Amino acid sequence: MFRLTLLFMLSLVAYAKVAKEQPAEKPAKDYTAKHREALTFCKQQGFCTDYYFLVDLSVHSGRNRFFVYDFKQQKVVAQNVVTHGACEGFEPNETRYEKAKFGNRVDSHCSELGKFKVGPRDYSSWGIHVKYWLEGLEESNANARERVIVLHSWDAVPDKEIYPDYTPLSWGCPAVSNAFMHTLDERLQATKKPVLLWIVN
């Protein structure tokens, strides 16, 4: 009896240790206020009011953090992982995989925060060979065009969540998987008005 009790207690300790080592899954964020602000912005600026792109770089890069939000359905209709910038252009960045850093300086390789206008479709040497120029609309991303910060795909970006692993790093571009880029490209080509891409943290 004592042996059975001891084994039971040891099992409980082992289970508690494993449970402690396994981080709880991060709950989904509430982006209601962001969606509301995005719709107001799109209406005021003459942008597309059917949908917009929200990229939350505070989320682990191995999780879905690129969201296509449908204003009319009031829900996310597509989501996937996306890269962030290495931000090591001028100084070492030892936490570059764990945490996105931001900057607007040319050659910094940092991600840029703020609202962007998804611009013209163009050829890309990466992924499915399609890119969309991004026009920074705020002081925090005013150099996007000069830095060639574009929306494109990359063969190295996975098409599903890989947490706790990380996605590869970019030089500041929000790069997605080839399959997800096909989804975005199809939607963008069918949209006549400019589309908002908003990167937050």
C-alpha positions in Angstrom: 0.0 0.0 0.0 2.8 2.4 0.9 4.5 1.6 -2.4 1.3 2.4 -4.4 0.9 5.7 -2.4 4.5 6.7 -3.1 4.2 5.9 -6.8 1.0 8.0 -6.9 2.7 11.0 -5.2 5.7 10.8 -7.5 3.3 10.7 -10.5 1.6 13.9 -9.2 4.9 15.6 -8.8 6.0 14.6 -12.3 2.7 15.8 -13.8 2.9 19.1 -12.0 6.5 19.6 -13.3 5.4 18.9 -16.9 2.4 21.1 -16.6 4.6 23.9 -15.3 7.0 23.5 -18.1 4.3 23.6 -20.8 3.2 27.2 -21.3 -0.5 27.7 -21.5 -1.8 28.6 -25.0 -2.0 32.3 -25.3 -5.7 33.4 -25.5 -6.8 35.2 -28.7 -6.7 38.9 -28.4 -9.8 41.2 -28.7 -9.2 43.4 -31.7 -12.7 45.0 -31.7 -11.4 48.5 -31.1 -8.8 48.1 -33.8 -11.4 46.9 -36.3 -13.6 49.8 -35.5 -10.8 52.3 -35.9 -9.7 50.7 -39.2 -13.2 50.9 -40.6 -13.5 54.6 -39.7 -10.1 55.3 -41.3 -11.0 53.4 -44.5 -14.3 55.4 -44.8 -12.5 58.7 -44.3 -9.7 57.9 -46.7 -11.7 56.3 -49.4 -10.1 52.9 -48.8 -11.8 49.5 -49.3 -14.5 49.0 -46.7 -15.0 45.3 -47.4 -11.9 44.1 -45.5 -8.4 45.1 -44.3 -5.2 43.4 -43.1 -4.1 43.5 -39.5 -0.6 42.3 -38.5 0.1 42.0 -34.8 3.8 41.6 -34.2 3.4 41.3 -30.5 2.3 37.8 -31.1 4.9 35.0 -31.2 6.1 34.6 -34.8 5.2 30.9 -34.7 1.6 31.7 -34.3 -0.9 33.2 -36.7 -0.6 37.0 -36.6 -1.6 38.2 -40.1 -5.4 38.6 -40.1 -7.8 39.3 -43.0 -10.8 41.0 -41.3 -14.1 41.2 -43.1 -15.9 44.4 -42.1 -19.3 43.2 -43.3 -19.1 39.8 -41.7 -17.4 41.3 -38.7 -14.9 38.4 -38.4 -11.5 37.2 -39.4 -11.9 35.2 -42.7 -8.2 34.2 -43.1 -5.1 34.2 -41.0 -1.5 32.9 -41.1 2.0 33.4 -39.8 4.1 36.3 -41.0 7.8 37.4 -40.6 9.2 40.4 -38.8 12.4 42.3 -39.4 15.8 41.2 -37.9 16.5 44.8 -37.0 20.3 44.1 -36.9 21.3 46.7 -39.5 23.2 48.9 -37.1 23.7 47.0 -33.9 23.4 43.4 -32.7 19.9 42.2 -31.9 20.2 39.1 -29.7 16.4 38.8 -29.2 15.5 39.2 -32.8 13.5 35.9 -33.0 11.7 36.3 -29.7 10.6 40.0 -30.0 10.1 42.3 -33.0 11.9 45.6 -32.9 10.8 48.6 -34.9 12.4 51.4 -36.8 12.0 53.5 -39.9 15.7 54.1 -40.7 16.9 52.9 -44.1 19.1 49.8 -43.9 18.0 49.1 -40.3 16.2 45.8 -41.3 13.6 46.6 -38.7 9.8 46.2 -39.0 7.7 49.3 -39.3 4.6 50.1 -37.3 1.5 51.9 -38.4 -1.0 52.0 -41.3 0.1 51.3 -44.8 -1.7 51.6 -48.1 -1.3 48.5 -50.2 0.0 49.8 -53.4 0.7 48.5 -56.9 1.2 44.8 -57.7 4.6 44.1 -59.1 7.1 41.3 -59.8 9.0 39.7 -56.9 12.1 37.5 -57.1 10.7 35.8 -54.0 8.0 33.2 -53.5 5.2 33.2 -56.0 6.9 36.2 -57.8 4.3 38.7 -56.7 4.7 41.6 -54.4 2.7 44.6 -53.4 4.4 47.9 -52.7 3.5 49.4 -49.3 3.1 53.1 -48.8 3.7 54.2 -45.2 1.0 56.6 -44.0 2.5 57.6 -40.7 5.8 59.0 -39.4 6.7 55.6 -38.1 6.7 54.1 -41.6 7.4 57.0 -43.9 10.5 55.4 -45.4 8.7 52.2 -46.4 9.0 52.8 -50.1 12.7 53.8 -49.9 13.4 50.7 -47.8 11.4 48.5 -50.3 9.1 47.3 -47.5 6.7 45.2 -49.5 4.1 42.4 -49.0 5.4 39.3 -50.6 5.8 35.5 -50.1 8.8 33.4 -49.3 9.4 29.7 -49.7 10.8 29.5 -46.1 7.7 30.8 -44.4 5.4 28.0 -43.2 1.8 27.8 -44.1 0.6 26.9 -40.6 1.5 27.7 -36.9 4.8 26.2 -35.8 4.9 27.5 -32.2 7.2 27.2 -30.2 9.4 27.4 -33.2 9.9 30.8 -35.0 9.4 31.9 -38.5 12.4 33.1 -40.5 13.4 36.8 -40.2 13.1 39.3 -42.9 14.7 42.7 -43.5 11.5 44.4 -42.5 9.0 43.0 -45.0 5.8 41.2 -43.8 6.5 38.1 -45.7 4.0 35.2 -45.8 3.8 31.7 -47.1 3.3 31.0 -50.8 -0.2 29.6 -50.3 -1.3 32.5 -48.1 0.0 35.0 -50.7 -2.1 33.3 -53.4 -5.1 34.0 -51.1 -4.1 37.6 -50.5 -3.3 38.2 -54.2 -6.6 36.8 -55.4 -8.4 39.1 -53.0 -6.3 42.2 -53.8 -6.7 41.8 -57.6 -10.5 41.7 -57.2 -10.5 44.9 -55.1 -10.8 48.3 -56.8 -10.2 50.6 -53.8 -6.9 50.8 -51.9 -6.6 48.3 -49.0 -5.4 49.1 -45.5 -2.6 47.0 -44.0 -2.1 47.9 -40.3 1.0 46.7 -38.4 0.6 46.9 -34.6 2.5 45.7 -31.6 
